[in-house]
């Protein structure tokens, strides 16, 4: 991802608009990431991937039973060290 300081974005906004059509651009302020600008198509693609948040009341008994019986595949245990700290 391209990183640009905010003052460069202000002076070259037209160029930045063309850049974000290819990939998101991170805009920095005082060397720190401040925001990311992306194309509308990329934004809409990401929004379509949003997940619906469900409350416990949204699950019926069969759903709960299925979730309780679900187990991760054995090969995922290789990543346990990443979460068990």
C-alpha positions as CSV (number, residue, x, y, z in Angstrom):
1,X,0.0,0.0,0.0
2,X,1.3,3.4,-0.9
3,X,1.9,5.9,2.0
4,X,1.8,9.6,1.4
5,X,2.2,12.5,3.8
6,X,-0.9,14.7,4.0
7,X,0.9,17.8,2.5
8,X,1.7,15.8,-0.7
9,X,-1.9,14.6,-0.9
10,X,-3.1,18.3,-0.7
11,X,-0.8,19.3,-3.5
12,X,-1.4,16.3,-5.8
13,X,-5.0,15.4,-5.1
14,X,-5.8,14.6,-8.8
15,X,-2.9,12.1,-8.9
16,X,-4.0,10.6,-5.6
17,X,-7.5,10.1,-7.0
18,X,-6.0,8.1,-9.8
19,X,-3.8,6.1,-7.5
20,X,-6.7,4.9,-5.3
21,X,-8.3,3.4,-8.3
22,X,-5.4,0.9,-8.3
23,X,-4.9,0.4,-4.6
24,X,-5.8,2.1,-1.3
25,X,-3.5,5.0,-0.2
26,X,-2.5,5.5,3.4
27,X,-2.3,9.2,4.3
28,X,0.2,10.1,7.1
29,X,0.4,13.0,9.4
30,X,3.7,13.6,11.2
31,X,4.9,10.2,10.1
32,X,1.9,8.4,11.6
33,X,-0.8,6.6,9.6
34,X,-3.9,8.9,9.8
35,X,-6.4,7.5,7.2
36,X,-6.8,5.3,4.2
37,X,-8.4,6.5,1.0
38,X,-9.8,3.8,-1.4
39,X,-11.9,3.6,-4.5
40,X,-15.7,3.5,-4.1
41,X,-15.6,0.0,-5.8
42,X,-13.2,-1.3,-3.1
43,X,-15.2,0.3,-0.3
44,X,-18.4,-1.4,-1.6
45,X,-16.7,-4.7,-2.0
46,X,-15.5,-4.5,1.6
47,X,-19.0,-3.5,2.8
48,X,-20.5,-6.5,1.1
49,X,-18.2,-8.7,3.3
50,X,-19.6,-7.2,6.5
51,X,-21.0,-9.8,8.8
52,X,-24.4,-9.6,10.4
53,X,-24.2,-9.4,14.2
54,X,-26.5,-11.8,15.9
55,X,-27.8,-11.8,19.4
56,X,-28.2,-15.0,21.5
57,X,-32.0,-14.6,21.1
58,X,-31.5,-14.9,17.3
59,X,-30.5,-18.6,17.6
60,X,-32.9,-21.5,18.0
61,X,-32.2,-24.6,20.0
62,X,-30.9,-26.5,17.0
63,X,-28.5,-23.7,16.1
64,X,-27.1,-23.7,19.7
65,X,-26.7,-27.5,19.6
66,X,-24.9,-27.3,16.3
67,X,-22.6,-24.6,17.6
68,X,-21.9,-26.6,20.7
69,X,-21.0,-29.7,18.7
70,X,-18.7,-27.8,16.3
71,X,-15.0,-28.4,16.6
72,X,-12.1,-26.8,14.8
73,X,-10.1,-29.1,12.4
74,X,-7.0,-30.7,14.0
75,X,-4.6,-28.7,11.7
76,X,-5.7,-25.5,13.3
77,X,-4.0,-26.5,16.6
78,X,-0.8,-25.3,14.9
79,X,-1.9,-21.8,15.6
80,X,-2.8,-22.2,19.3
81,X,0.4,-20.5,20.3
82,X,-0.7,-17.3,18.6
83,X,-3.7,-16.9,20.9
84,X,-2.6,-18.7,24.1
85,X,-0.2,-16.2,25.6
